[in-house]
Amino acid sequence: MRAAAKRLGVLLLGWAFILLGIAGLFLPVLQGILFLLIGLIILSSEYVWAHKLLQRLRSRFPSLARKADEAQVRAAAWMRRVFGQGAPH
């Protein structure tokens, strides 16, 4: 039961970041690319398509890969704070 709740939390959080990222592409106050990357990083633990998309973006855009690495560190730290040490991978 607890694992299912964590999985649901990860999915909701990932999709929330994706939606914020889409909004951020049109609103100047939000960092759309950063939110999209965080959402993809979170969702890549649950969806193969998100993982593959991140890999393609990494190979095609090295500067974007650096931003993705920064976003991954931030997302992992946030998830540790929210979910504790046993954060989903």
PDB file with one MODEL, atoms N, CA, C and O in Angstrom:
MODEL        1
ATOM      1  N   MET A   1       0.822  -1.192   0.000  1.00  0.00           N
ATOM      2  CA  MET A   1       0.000   0.000   0.000  1.00  0.00           C
ATOM      3  C   MET A   1       0.868   1.259   0.000  1.00  0.00           C
ATOM      4  O   MET A   1       0.592   2.206  -0.736  1.00  0.00           O
ATOM      5  N   ARG A   2       1.917   1.268   0.824  1.00  0.00           N
ATOM      6  CA  ARG A   2       2.792   2.429   0.899  1.00  0.00           C
ATOM      7  C   ARG A   2       3.535   2.647  -0.425  1.00  0.00           C
ATOM      8  O   ARG A   2       3.720   3.785  -0.859  1.00  0.00           O
ATOM      9  N   ALA A   3       3.956   1.556  -1.059  1.00  0.00           N
ATOM     10  CA  ALA A   3       4.659   1.672  -2.344  1.00  0.00           C
ATOM     11  C   ALA A   3       3.739   2.240  -3.414  1.00  0.00           C
ATOM     12  O   ALA A   3       4.172   3.035  -4.250  1.00  0.00           O
ATOM     13  N   ALA A   4       2.475   1.839  -3.393  1.00  0.00           N
ATOM     14  CA  ALA A   4       1.519   2.363  -4.368  1.00  0.00           C
ATOM     15  C   ALA A   4       1.282   3.854  -4.144  1.00  0.00           C
ATOM     16  O   ALA A   4       1.129   4.613  -5.101  1.00  0.00           O
ATOM     17  N   ALA A   5       1.254   4.269  -2.887  1.00  0.00           N
ATOM     18  CA  ALA A   5       1.065   5.697  -2.585  1.00  0.00           C
ATOM     19  C   ALA A   5       2.278   6.507  -3.042  1.00  0.00           C
ATOM     20  O   ALA A   5       2.124   7.605  -3.575  1.00  0.00           O
ATOM     21  N   LYS A   6       3.492   5.966  -2.833  1.00  0.00           N
ATOM     22  CA  LYS A   6       4.701   6.659  -3.296  1.00  0.00           C
ATOM     23  C   LYS A   6       4.716   6.768  -4.814  1.00  0.00           C
ATOM     24  O   LYS A   6       5.060   7.811  -5.369  1.00  0.00           O
ATOM     25  N   ARG A   7       4.342   5.682  -5.479  1.00  0.00           N
ATOM     26  CA  ARG A   7       4.315   5.696  -6.952  1.00  0.00           C
ATOM     27  C   ARG A   7       3.328   6.740  -7.450  1.00  0.00           C
ATOM     28  O   ARG A   7       3.629   7.489  -8.379  1.00  0.00           O
ATOM     29  N   LEU A   8       2.152   6.794  -6.837  1.00  0.00           N
ATOM     30  CA  LEU A   8       1.153   7.787  -7.216  1.00  0.00           C
ATOM     31  C   LEU A   8       1.687   9.195  -6.974  1.00  0.00           C
ATOM     32  O   LEU A   8       1.484  10.093  -7.791  1.00  0.00           O
ATOM     33  N   GLY A   9       2.367   9.379  -5.854  1.00  0.00           N
ATOM     34  CA  GLY A   9       2.956  10.686  -5.563  1.00  0.00           C
ATOM     35  C   GLY A   9       3.992  11.083  -6.597  1.00  0.00           C
ATOM     36  O   GLY A   9       4.033  12.236  -7.028  1.00  0.00           O
ATOM     37  N   VAL A  10       4.828  10.139  -6.996  1.00  0.00           N
ATOM     38  CA  VAL A  10       5.850  10.419  -8.013  1.00  0.00           C
ATOM     39  C   VAL A  10       5.193  10.786  -9.336  1.00  0.00           C
ATOM     40  O   VAL A  10       5.603  11.744  -9.992  1.00  0.00           O
ATOM     41  N   LEU A  11       4.183  10.031  -9.726  1.00  0.00           N
ATOM     42  CA  LEU A  11       3.488  10.319 -10.987  1.00  0.00           C
ATOM     43  C   LEU A  11       2.811  11.684 -10.951  1.00  0.00           C
ATOM     44  O   LEU A  11       2.924  12.459 -11.901  1.00  0.00           O
ATOM     45  N   LEU A  12       2.119  11.978  -9.877  1.00  0.00           N
ATOM     46  CA  LEU A  12       1.452  13.277  -9.770  1.00  0.00           C
ATOM     47  C   LEU A  12       2.456  14.424  -9.770  1.00  0.00           C
ATOM     48  O   LEU A  12       2.245  15.445 -10.423  1.00  0.00           O
ATOM     49  N   LEU A  13       3.538  14.247  -9.040  1.00  0.00           N
ATOM     50  CA  LEU A  13       4.565  15.272  -8.984  1.00  0.00           C
ATOM     51  C   LEU A  13       5.219  15.477 -10.351  1.00  0.00           C
ATOM     52  O   LEU A  13       5.416  16.612 -10.786  1.00  0.00           O
ATOM     53  N   GLY A  14       5.549  14.389 -11.019  1.00  0.00           N
ATOM     54  CA  GLY A  14       6.169  14.496 -12.343  1.00  0.00           C
ATOM     55  C   GLY A  14       5.271  15.190 -13.343  1.00  0.00           C
ATOM     56  O   GLY A  14       5.717  16.071 -14.079  1.00  0.00           O
ATOM     57  N   TRP A  15       4.004  14.797 -13.374  1.00  0.00           N
ATOM     58  CA  TRP A  15       3.084  15.428 -14.313  1.00  0.00           C
ATOM     59  C   TRP A  15       2.802  16.874 -13.937  1.00  0.00           C
ATOM     60  O   TRP A  15       2.561  17.700 -14.818  1.00  0.00           O
ATOM     61  N   ALA A  16       2.826  17.200 -12.646  1.00  0.00           N
ATOM     62  CA  ALA A  16       2.636  18.596 -12.230  1.00  0.00           C
ATOM     63  C   ALA A  16       3.781  19.456 -12.751  1.00  0.00           C
ATOM     64  O   ALA A  16       3.557  20.573 -13.217  1.00  0.00           O
ATOM     65  N   PHE A  17       5.009  18.938 -12.672  1.00  0.00           N
ATOM     66  CA  PHE A  17       6.147  19.684 -13.208  1.00  0.00           C
ATOM     67  C   PHE A  17       6.059  19.818 -14.724  1.00  0.00           C
ATOM     68  O   PHE A  17       6.422  20.859 -15.272  1.00  0.00           O
ATOM     69  N   ILE A  18       5.590  18.793 -15.399  1.00  0.00           N
ATOM     70  CA  ILE A  18       5.418  18.880 -16.850  1.00  0.00           C
ATOM     71  C   ILE A  18       4.419  19.986 -17.187  1.00  0.00           C
ATOM     72  O   ILE A  18       4.660  20.791 -18.086  1.00  0.00           O
ATOM     73  N   LEU A  19       3.309  20.024 -16.471  1.00  0.00           N
ATOM     74  CA  LEU A  19       2.307  21.075 -16.721  1.00  0.00           C
ATOM     75  C   LEU A  19       2.862  22.463 -16.405  1.00  0.00           C
ATOM     76  O   LEU A  19       2.614  23.412 -17.149  1.00  0.00           O
ATOM     77  N   LEU A  20       3.608  22.587 -15.311  1.00  0.00           N
ATOM     78  CA  LEU A  20       4.245  23.871 -15.005  1.00  0.00           C
ATOM     79  C   LEU A  20       5.235  24.261 -16.098  1.00  0.00           C
ATOM     80  O   LEU A  20       5.337  25.431 -16.468  1.00  0.00           O
ATOM     81  N   GLY A  21       5.957  23.275 -16.607  1.00  0.00           N
ATOM     82  CA  GLY A  21       6.908  23.555 -17.685  1.00  0.00           C
ATOM     83  C   GLY A  21       6.226  24.036 -18.947  1.00  0.00           C
ATOM     84  O   GLY A  21       6.714  24.950 -19.612  1.00  0.00           O
ATOM     85  N   ILE A  22       5.102  23.426 -19.282  1.00  0.00           N
ATOM     86  CA  ILE A  22       4.353  23.872 -20.462  1.00  0.00           C
ATOM     87  C   ILE A  22       3.855  25.291 -20.257  1.00  0.00           C
ATOM     88  O   ILE A  22       3.943  26.124 -21.159  1.00  0.00           O
ATOM     89  N   ALA A  23       3.330  25.565 -19.067  1.00  0.00           N
ATOM     90  CA  ALA A  23       2.884  26.935 -18.770  1.00  0.00           C
ATOM     91  C   ALA A  23       4.068  27.894 -18.812  1.00  0.00           C
ATOM     92  O   ALA A  23       3.937  29.028 -19.273  1.00  0.00           O
ATOM     93  N   GLY A  24       5.221  27.439 -18.331  1.00  0.00           N
ATOM     94  CA  GLY A  24       6.412  28.275 -18.311  1.00  0.00           C
ATOM     95  C   GLY A  24       6.943  28.619 -19.685  1.00  0.00           C
ATOM     96  O   GLY A  24       7.666  29.603 -19.842  1.00  0.00           O
ATOM     97  N   LEU A  25       6.599  27.829 -20.677  1.00  0.00           N
ATOM     98  CA  LEU A  25       7.021  28.159 -22.039  1.00  0.00           C
ATOM     99  C   LEU A  25       6.303  29.401 -22.552  1.00  0.00           C
ATOM    100  O   LEU A  25       6.798  30.087 -23.446  1.00  0.00           O
ATOM    101  N   PHE A  26       5.141  29.685 -21.985  1.00  0.00           N
ATOM    102  CA  PHE A  26       4.341  30.824 -22.436  1.00  0.00           C
ATOM    103  C   PHE A  26       4.341  31.987 -21.458  1.00  0.00           C
ATOM    104  O   PHE A  26       4.048  33.119 -21.843  1.00  0.00           O
ATOM    105  N   LEU A  27       4.664  31.725 -20.199  1.00  0.00           N
ATOM    106  CA  LEU A  27       4.681  32.766 -19.181  1.00  0.00           C
ATOM    107  C   LEU A  27       6.117  33.140 -18.858  1.00  0.00           C
ATOM    108  O   LEU A  27       6.934  32.262 -18.584  1.00  0.00           O
ATOM    109  N   PRO A  28       6.439  34.422 -18.884  1.00  0.00           N
ATOM    110  CA  PRO A  28       7.830  34.826 -18.689  1.00  0.00           C
ATOM    111  C   PRO A  28       8.351  34.635 -17.260  1.00  0.00           C
ATOM    112  O   PRO A  28       9.564  34.653 -17.050  1.00  0.00           O
ATOM    113  N   VAL A  29       7.477  34.455 -16.289  1.00  0.00           N
ATOM    114  CA  VAL A  29       7.938  34.358 -14.899  1.00  0.00           C
ATOM    115  C   VAL A  29       8.354  32.941 -14.509  1.00  0.00           C
ATOM    116  O   VAL A  29       9.022  32.767 -13.489  1.00  0.00           O
ATOM    117  N   LEU A  30       7.986  31.939 -15.277  1.00  0.00           N
ATOM    118  CA  LEU A  30       8.327  30.552 -14.964  1.00  0.00           C
ATOM    119  C   LEU A  30       9.459  30.068 -15.861  1.00  0.00           C
ATOM    120  O   LEU A  30       9.555  30.465 -17.023  1.00  0.00           O
ATOM    121  N   GLN A  31      10.306  29.217 -15.321  1.00  0.00           N
ATOM    122  CA  GLN A  31      11.378  28.602 -16.089  1.00  0.00           C
ATOM    123  C   GLN A  31      10.849  27.321 -16.730  1.00  0.00           C
ATOM    124  O   GLN A  31      10.981  26.238 -16.161  1.00  0.00           O
ATOM    125  N   GLY A  32      10.254  27.446 -17.905  1.00  0.00           N
ATOM    126  CA  GLY A  32       9.591  26.324 -18.554  1.00  0.00           C
ATOM    127  C   GLY A  32      10.491  25.132 -18.809  1.00  0.00           C
ATOM    128  O   GLY A  32      10.117  23.997 -18.516  1.00  0.00           O
ATOM    129  N   ILE A  33      11.674  25.377 -19.353  1.00  0.00           N
ATOM    130  CA  ILE A  33      12.597  24.289 -19.678  1.00  0.00           C
ATOM    131  C   ILE A  33      13.007  23.545 -18.409  1.00  0.00           C
ATOM    132  O   ILE A  33      13.043  22.315 -18.388  1.00  0.00           O
ATOM    133  N   LEU A  34      13.314  24.291 -17.359  1.00  0.00           N
ATOM    134  CA  LEU A  34      13.735  23.656 -16.110  1.00  0.00           C
ATOM    135  C   LEU A  34      12.625  22.788 -15.537  1.00  0.00           C
ATOM    136  O   LEU A  34      12.888  21.665 -15.107  1.00  0.00           O
ATOM    137  N   PHE A  35      11.394  23.281 -15.521  1.00  0.00           N
ATOM    138  CA  PHE A  35      10.281  22.491 -15.000  1.00  0.00           C
ATOM    139  C   PHE A  35      10.018  21.259 -15.862  1.00  0.00           C
ATOM    140  O   PHE A  35       9.699  20.191 -15.340  1.00  0.00           O
ATOM    141  N   LEU A  36      10.151  21.401 -17.171  1.00  0.00           N
ATOM    142  CA  LEU A  36       9.985  20.241 -18.053  1.00  0.00           C
ATOM    143  C   LEU A  36      11.051  19.190 -17.768  1.00  0.00           C
ATOM    144  O   LEU A  36      10.754  17.996 -17.711  1.00  0.00           O
ATOM    145  N   LEU A  37      12.284  19.634 -17.592  1.00  0.00           N
ATOM    146  CA  LEU A  37      13.365  18.698 -17.302  1.00  0.00           C
ATOM    147  C   LEU A  37      13.145  17.983 -15.968  1.00  0.00           C
ATOM    148  O   LEU A  37      13.337  16.771 -15.865  1.00  0.00           O
ATOM    149  N   ILE A  38      12.743  18.739 -14.954  1.00  0.00           N
ATOM    150  CA  ILE A  38      12.486  18.116 -13.657  1.00  0.00           C
ATOM    151  C   ILE A  38      11.362  17.095 -13.781  1.00  0.00           C
ATOM    152  O   ILE A  38      11.455  15.993 -13.240  1.00  0.00           O
ATOM    153  N   GLY A  39      10.304  17.461 -14.492  1.00  0.00           N
ATOM    154  CA  GLY A  39       9.195  16.535 -14.691  1.00  0.00           C
ATOM    155  C   GLY A  39       9.627  15.276 -15.422  1.00  0.00           C
ATOM    156  O   GLY A  39       9.231  14.172 -15.049  1.00  0.00           O
ATOM    157  N   LEU A  40      10.439  15.437 -16.465  1.00  0.00           N
ATOM    158  CA  LEU A  40      10.929  14.268 -17.205  1.00  0.00           C
ATOM    159  C   LEU A  40      11.829  13.395 -16.347  1.00  0.00           C
ATOM    160  O   LEU A  40      11.765  12.168 -16.420  1.00  0.00           O
ATOM    161  N   ILE A  41      12.665  14.024 -15.537  1.00  0.00           N
ATOM    162  CA  ILE A  41      13.549  13.257 -14.668  1.00  0.00           C
ATOM    163  C   ILE A  41      12.734  12.443 -13.674  1.00  0.00           C
ATOM    164  O   ILE A  41      13.020  11.269 -13.441  1.00  0.00           O
ATOM    165  N   ILE A  42      11.729  13.064 -13.096  1.00  0.00           N
ATOM    166  CA  ILE A  42      10.882  12.354 -12.133  1.00  0.00           C
ATOM    167  C   ILE A  42      10.123  11.232 -12.828  1.00  0.00           C
ATOM    168  O   ILE A  42      10.063  10.113 -12.320  1.00  0.00           O
ATOM    169  N   LEU A  43       9.546  11.530 -13.985  1.00  0.00           N
ATOM    170  CA  LEU A  43       8.762  10.519 -14.695  1.00  0.00           C
ATOM    171  C   LEU A  43       9.628   9.414 -15.290  1.00  0.00           C
ATOM    172  O   LEU A  43       9.136   8.314 -15.543  1.00  0.00           O
ATOM    173  N   SER A  44      10.916   9.692 -15.518  1.00  0.00           N
ATOM    174  CA  SER A  44      11.781   8.676 -16.117  1.00  0.00           C
ATOM    175  C   SER A  44      11.966   7.472 -15.202  1.00  0.00           C
ATOM    176  O   SER A  44      12.375   6.405 -15.660  1.00  0.00           O
ATOM    177  N   SER A  45      11.672   7.632 -13.923  1.00  0.00           N
ATOM    178  CA  SER A  45      11.761   6.480 -13.027  1.00  0.00           C
ATOM    179  C   SER A  45      10.560   5.546 -13.200  1.00  0.00           C
ATOM    180  O   SER A  45      10.597   4.401 -12.751  1.00  0.00           O
ATOM    181  N   GLU A  46       9.500   6.030 -13.846  1.00  0.00           N
ATOM    182  CA  GLU A  46       8.286   5.231 -14.029  1.00  0.00           C
ATOM    183  C   GLU A  46       7.982   4.913 -15.486  1.00  0.00           C
ATOM    184  O   GLU A  46       7.349   3.899 -15.779  1.00  0.00           O
ATOM    185  N   TYR A  47       8.427   5.770 -16.406  1.00  0.00           N
ATOM    186  CA  TYR A  47       8.091   5.612 -17.819  1.00  0.00           C
ATOM    187  C   TYR A  47       9.350   5.470 -18.665  1.00  0.00           C
ATOM    188  O   TYR A  47      10.275   6.274 -18.553  1.00  0.00           O
ATOM    189  N   VAL A  48       9.382   4.462 -19.496  1.00  0.00           N
ATOM    190  CA  VAL A  48      10.521   4.237 -20.395  1.00  0.00           C
ATOM    191  C   VAL A  48      10.626   5.365 -21.411  1.00  0.00           C
ATOM    192  O   VAL A  48      11.733   5.788 -21.743  1.00  0.00           O
ATOM    193  N   TRP A  49       9.490   5.864 -21.914  1.00  0.00           N
ATOM    194  CA  TRP A  49       9.526   6.916 -22.931  1.00  0.00           C
ATOM    195  C   TRP A  49      10.189   8.181 -22.382  1.00  0.00           C
ATOM    196  O   TRP A  49      10.904   8.865 -23.114  1.00  0.00           O
ATOM    197  N   ALA A  50       9.963   8.497 -21.114  1.00  0.00           N
ATOM    198  CA  ALA A  50      10.581   9.682 -20.520  1.00  0.00           C
ATOM    199  C   ALA A  50      12.090   9.481 -20.399  1.00  0.00           C
ATOM    200  O   ALA A  50      12.866  10.405 -20.644  1.00  0.00           O
ATOM    201  N   HIS A  51      12.501   8.278 -20.023  1.00  0.00           N
ATOM    202  CA  HIS A  51      13.925   7.973 -19.918  1.00  0.00           C
ATOM    203  C   HIS A  51      14.601   8.072 -21.288  1.00  0.00           C
ATOM    204  O   HIS A  51      15.680   8.653 -21.410  1.00  0.00           O
ATOM    205  N   LYS A  52      13.972   7.511 -22.307  1.00  0.00           N
ATOM    206  CA  LYS A  52      14.541   7.564 -23.657  1.00  0.00           C
ATOM    207  C   LYS A  52      14.609   8.999 -24.176  1.00  0.00           C
ATOM    208  O   LYS A  52      15.584   9.379 -24.824  1.00  0.00           O
ATOM    209  N   LEU A  53      13.587   9.789 -23.896  1.00  0.00           N
ATOM    210  CA  LEU A  53      13.581  11.186 -24.325  1.00  0.00           C
ATOM    211  C   LEU A  53      14.717  11.951 -23.658  1.00  0.00           C
ATOM    212  O   LEU A  53      15.386  12.754 -24.309  1.00  0.00           O
ATOM    213  N   LEU A  54      14.939  11.714 -22.383  1.00  0.00           N
ATOM    214  CA  LEU A  54      16.049  12.374 -21.693  1.00  0.00           C
ATOM    215  C   LEU A  54      17.386  11.978 -22.311  1.00  0.00           C
ATOM    216  O   LEU A  54      18.266  12.824 -22.468  1.00  0.00           O
ATOM    217  N   GLN A  55      17.550  10.711 -22.660  1.00  0.00           N
ATOM    218  CA  GLN A  55      18.798  10.255 -23.274  1.00  0.00           C
ATOM    219  C   GLN A  55      19.030  10.913 -24.633  1.00  0.00           C
ATOM    220  O   GLN A  55      20.146  11.322 -24.952  1.00  0.00           O
ATOM    221  N   ARG A  56      17.964  11.009 -25.429  1.00  0.00           N
ATOM    222  CA  ARG A  56      18.089  11.678 -26.734  1.00  0.00           C
ATOM    223  C   ARG A  56      18.437  13.148 -26.574  1.00  0.00           C
ATOM    224  O   ARG A  56      19.274  13.673 -27.308  1.00  0.00           O
ATOM    225  N   LEU A  57      17.799  13.813 -25.618  1.00  0.00           N
ATOM    226  CA  LEU A  57      18.097  15.230 -25.370  1.00  0.00           C
ATOM    227  C   LEU A  57      19.536  15.408 -24.906  1.00  0.00           C
ATOM    228  O   LEU A  57      20.203  16.367 -25.296  1.00  0.00           O
ATOM    229  N   ARG A  58      20.014  14.495 -24.081  1.00  0.00           N
ATOM    230  CA  ARG A  58      21.392  14.561 -23.602  1.00  0.00           C
ATOM    231  C   ARG A  58      22.401  14.480 -24.749  1.00  0.00           C
ATOM    232  O   ARG A  58      23.353  15.258 -24.804  1.00  0.00           O
ATOM    233  N   SER A  59      22.185  13.543 -25.652  1.00  0.00           N
ATOM    234  CA  SER A  59      23.149  13.364 -26.738  1.00  0.00           C
ATOM    235  C   SER A  59      23.056  14.480 -27.767  1.00  0.00           C
ATOM    236  O   SER A  59      24.051  14.824 -28.405  1.00  0.00           O
ATOM    237  N   ARG A  60      21.888  15.036 -27.928  1.00  0.00           N
ATOM    238  CA  ARG A  60      21.704  16.069 -28.949  1.00  0.00           C
ATOM    239  C   ARG A  60      22.074  17.463 -28.460  1.00  0.00           C
ATOM    240  O   ARG A  60      22.567  18.290 -29.228  1.00  0.00           O
ATOM    241  N   PHE A  61      21.830  17.718 -27.170  1.00  0.00           N
ATOM    242  CA  PHE A  61      22.074  19.041 -26.601  1.00  0.00           C
ATOM    243  C   PHE A  61      22.905  18.921 -25.328  1.00  0.00           C
ATOM    244  O   PHE A  61      22.348  18.802 -24.236  1.00  0.00           O
ATOM    245  N   PRO A  62      24.220  18.951 -25.453  1.00  0.00           N
ATOM    246  CA  PRO A  62      25.075  18.808 -24.262  1.00  0.00           C
ATOM    247  C   PRO A  62      24.828  19.891 -23.204  1.00  0.00           C
ATOM    248  O   PRO A  62      24.894  19.606 -22.009  1.00  0.00           O
ATOM    249  N   SER A  63      24.547  21.122 -23.629  1.00  0.00           N
ATOM    250  CA  SER A  63      24.287  22.172 -22.636  1.00  0.00           C
ATOM    251  C   SER A  63      22.991  21.881 -21.884  1.00  0.00           C
ATOM    252  O   SER A  63      22.875  22.179 -20.695  1.00  0.00           O
ATOM    253  N   LEU A  64      22.031  21.303 -22.577  1.00  0.00           N
ATOM    254  CA  LEU A  64      20.787  20.909 -21.926  1.00  0.00           C
ATOM    255  C   LEU A  64      21.036  19.753 -20.958  1.00  0.00           C
ATOM    256  O   LEU A  64      20.365  19.647 -19.932  1.00  0.00           O
ATOM    257  N   ALA A  65      21.991  18.897 -21.278  1.00  0.00           N
ATOM    258  CA  ALA A  65      22.337  17.788 -20.388  1.00  0.00           C
ATOM    259  C   ALA A  65      22.871  18.321 -19.066  1.00  0.00           C
ATOM    260  O   ALA A  65      22.575  17.767 -18.007  1.00  0.00           O
ATOM    261  N   ARG A  66      23.660  19.400 -19.122  1.00  0.00           N
ATOM    262  CA  ARG A  66      24.157  19.995 -17.885  1.00  0.00           C
ATOM    263  C   ARG A  66      23.006  20.535 -17.045  1.00  0.00           C
ATOM    264  O   ARG A  66      22.987  20.373 -15.825  1.00  0.00           O
ATOM    265  N   LYS A  67      22.042  21.182 -17.710  1.00  0.00           N
ATOM    266  CA  LYS A  67      20.867  21.678 -16.981  1.00  0.00           C
ATOM    267  C   LYS A  67      20.059  20.519 -16.406  1.00  0.00           C
ATOM    268  O   LYS A  67      19.516  20.620 -15.306  1.00  0.00           O
ATOM    269  N   ALA A  68      19.983  19.433 -17.144  1.00  0.00           N
ATOM    270  CA  ALA A  68      19.258  18.257 -16.659  1.00  0.00           C
ATOM    271  C   ALA A  68      19.943  17.672 -15.431  1.00  0.00           C
ATOM    272  O   ALA A  68      19.274  17.239 -14.493  1.00  0.00           O
ATOM    273  N   ASP A  69      21.275  17.658 -15.432  1.00  0.00           N
ATOM    274  CA  ASP A  69      22.003  17.165 -14.267  1.00  0.00           C
ATOM    275  C   ASP A  69      21.718  18.023 -13.048  1.00  0.00           C
ATOM    276  O   ASP A  69      21.506  17.503 -11.952  1.00  0.00           O
ATOM    277  N   GLU A  70      21.712  19.340 -13.238  1.00  0.00           N
ATOM    278  CA  GLU A  70      21.391  20.246 -12.137  1.00  0.00           C
ATOM    279  C   GLU A  70      19.961  20.024 -11.657  1.00  0.00           C
ATOM    280  O   GLU A  70      19.700  20.005 -10.454  1.00  0.00           O
ATOM    281  N   ALA A  71      19.045  19.857 -12.593  1.00  0.00           N
ATOM    282  CA  ALA A  71      17.643  19.639 -12.230  1.00  0.00           C
ATOM    283  C   ALA A  71      17.482  18.312 -11.504  1.00  0.00           C
ATOM    284  O   ALA A  71      16.680  18.204 -10.577  1.00  0.00           O
ATOM    285  N   GLN A  72      18.236  17.305 -11.918  1.00  0.00           N
ATOM    286  CA  GLN A  72      18.141  15.995 -11.270  1.00  0.00           C
ATOM    287  C   GLN A  72      18.610  16.068  -9.826  1.00  0.00           C
ATOM    288  O   GLN A  72      18.006  15.458  -8.943  1.00  0.00           O
ATOM    289  N   VAL A  73      19.671  16.802  -9.583  1.00  0.00           N
ATOM    290  CA  VAL A  73      20.166  16.959  -8.215  1.00  0.00           C
ATOM    291  C   VAL A  73      19.117  17.669  -7.364  1.00  0.00           C
ATOM    292  O   VAL A  73      18.850  17.260  -6.234  1.00  0.00           O
ATOM    293  N   ARG A  74      18.527  18.724  -7.902  1.00  0.00           N
ATOM    294  CA  ARG A  74      17.496  19.459  -7.169  1.00  0.00           C
ATOM    295  C   ARG A  74      16.268  18.591  -6.917  1.00  0.00           C
ATOM    296  O   ARG A  74      15.711  18.599  -5.819  1.00  0.00           O
ATOM    297  N   ALA A  75      15.851  17.848  -7.928  1.00  0.00           N
ATOM    298  CA  ALA A  75      14.665  16.995  -7.771  1.00  0.00           C
ATOM    299  C   ALA A  75      14.924  15.894  -6.751  1.00  0.00           C
ATOM    300  O   ALA A  75      14.047  15.579  -5.947  1.00  0.00           O
ATOM    301  N   ALA A  76      16.118  15.305  -6.772  1.00  0.00           N
ATOM    302  CA  ALA A  76      16.439  14.245  -5.815  1.00  0.00           C
ATOM    303  C   ALA A  76      16.460  14.793  -4.390  1.00  0.00           C
ATOM    304  O   ALA A  76      15.975  14.142  -3.465  1.00  0.00           O
ATOM    305  N   ALA A  77      17.018  15.979  -4.217  1.00  0.00           N
ATOM    306  CA  ALA A  77      17.045  16.585  -2.882  1.00  0.00           C
ATOM    307  C   ALA A  77      15.631  16.887  -2.405  1.00  0.00           C
ATOM    308  O   ALA A  77      15.297  16.652  -1.244  1.00  0.00           O
ATOM    309  N   TRP A  78      14.815  17.402  -3.293  1.00  0.00           N
ATOM    310  CA  TRP A  78      13.429  17.709  -2.922  1.00  0.00           C
ATOM    311  C   TRP A  78      12.669  16.441  -2.569  1.00  0.00           C
ATOM    312  O   TRP A  78      11.921  16.416  -1.592  1.00  0.00           O
ATOM    313  N   MET A  79      12.854  15.384  -3.361  1.00  0.00           N
ATOM    314  CA  MET A  79      12.152  14.130  -3.103  1.00  0.00           C
ATOM    315  C   MET A  79      12.620  13.495  -1.787  1.00  0.00           C
ATOM    316  O   MET A  79      11.822  12.880  -1.079  1.00  0.00           O
ATOM    317  N   ARG A  80      13.907  13.641  -1.460  1.00  0.00           N
ATOM    318  CA  ARG A  80      14.387  13.133  -0.174  1.00  0.00           C
ATOM    319  C   ARG A  80      13.722  13.882   0.975  1.00  0.00           C
ATOM    320  O   ARG A  80      13.366  13.285   1.991  1.00  0.00           O
ATOM    321  N   ARG A  81      13.557  15.200   0.807  1.00  0.00           N
ATOM    322  CA  ARG A  81      12.888  15.970   1.861  1.00  0.00           C
ATOM    323  C   ARG A  81      11.435  15.565   1.991  1.00  0.00           C
ATOM    324  O   ARG A  81      10.922  15.463   3.105  1.00  0.00           O
ATOM    325  N   VAL A  82      10.763  15.333   0.878  1.00  0.00           N
ATOM    326  CA  VAL A  82       9.336  15.014   0.910  1.00  0.00           C
ATOM    327  C   VAL A  82       9.096  13.565   1.316  1.00  0.00           C
ATOM    328  O   VAL A  82       8.272  13.297   2.190  1.00  0.00           O
ATOM    329  N   PHE A  83       9.804  12.633   0.694  1.00  0.00           N
ATOM    330  CA  PHE A  83       9.551  11.216   0.911  1.00  0.00           C
ATOM    331  C   PHE A  83      10.484  10.566   1.923  1.00  0.00           C
ATOM    332  O   PHE A  83      10.275   9.408   2.283  1.00  0.00           O
ATOM    333  N   GLY A  84      11.490  11.263   2.386  1.00  0.00           N
ATOM    334  CA  GLY A  84      12.443  10.679   3.329  1.00  0.00           C
ATOM    335  C   GLY A  84      13.558   9.955   2.608  1.00  0.00           C
ATOM    336  O   GLY A  84      13.670  10.029   1.385  1.00  0.00           O
ATOM    337  N   GLN A  85      14.373   9.263   3.360  1.00  0.00           N
ATOM    338  CA  GLN A  85      15.535   8.572   2.786  1.00  0.00           C
ATOM    339  C   GLN A  85      15.153   7.491   1.801  1.00  0.00           C
ATOM    340  O   GLN A  85      15.926   7.211   0.885  1.00  0.00           O
ATOM    341  N   GLY A  86      14.013   6.880   1.946  1.00  0.00           N
ATOM    342  CA  GLY A  86      13.581   5.795   1.057  1.00  0.00           C
ATOM    343  C   GLY A  86      12.849   6.316  -0.164  1.00  0.00           C
ATOM    344  O   GLY A  86      11.838   5.741  -0.569  1.00  0.00           O
ATOM    345  N   ALA A  87      13.339   7.394  -0.757  1.00  0.00           N
ATOM    346  CA  ALA A  87      12.682   7.993  -1.918  1.00  0.00           C
ATOM    347  C   ALA A  87      12.654   6.994  -3.072  1.00  0.00           C
ATOM    348  O   ALA A  87      13.600   6.226  -3.248  1.00  0.00           O
ATOM    349  N   PRO A  88      11.566   6.999  -3.868  1.00  0.00           N
ATOM    350  CA  PRO A  88      11.476   6.085  -5.016  1.00  0.00           C
ATOM    351  C   PRO A  88      12.548   6.381  -6.042  1.00  0.00           C
ATOM    352  O   PRO A  88      12.936   7.535  -6.225  1.00  0.00           O
ATOM    353  N   HIS A  89      13.026   5.353  -6.707  1.00  0.00           N
ATOM    354  CA  HIS A  89      14.083   5.520  -7.713  1.00  0.00           C
ATOM    355  C   HIS A  89      13.504   5.406  -9.081  1.00  0.00           C
ATOM    356  O   HIS A  89      14.229   5.516 -10.069  1.00  0.00           O
TER     357      HIS A  89
ENDMDL
END
